[in-house]
Amino acid sequence: MKAVKGNKVYTITETEKDSYKKKGFDITDDEGNVVENGLGKSISYDKYKELEDKCTALEKENEELKLSAMTVDQLKAYAADRKVDLGDATTKEAILSKFKETK
């Protein structure tokens, strides 16, 4: 196994693993796959924000896909559970439109 941090790579034994992890080294197997991450890792706010935005977009897309796969009766029940006023919407397209309006 190896301890990797930046451009430093050390071949280590199992007994040395914890010591290197505490120093912030990632522990990899002999093929280079990360087995354990070093302590004290952080990411920049820009990277965090990028990932948060991506997560939000994927959650929205997932919700839309889930709703579009539902039947009219399922959509009505889903709307009732979430207290979404469907008004006079009775078709699948109209109900989906009401969900989009509420978001």
C-alpha positions, 0 to 999 in steps of 0.5 A: 500500500502507499501513502499519497499527498501532493507529489509525495508517494511512500510505500508503507506497511499496515502499521504505518497507515494510521500515522500517515492518515493523521498527517493528511496522506491518502492511503491507496492500494497497489493499483492506486485506488484510494482505500482511505482518505487522509484527515484534514481534507477540505474543499474550496467554497467554489467547489462546494457551491458547484457541487451543491448546485449540481445536487439541487439540479439533479434533485429537481430533475429526479422529482420531475421524472418521478412525477411524470411516471405517475398516473393521474390518480397517483398524482392526485394522491401525491398532491393531497399529501403535500397540500398542493391545490390542483384547482380544476386540473384533471389531466396529467399535463394540467396536474404536472403544470400545477406542480411546476407552478408551486415550485 
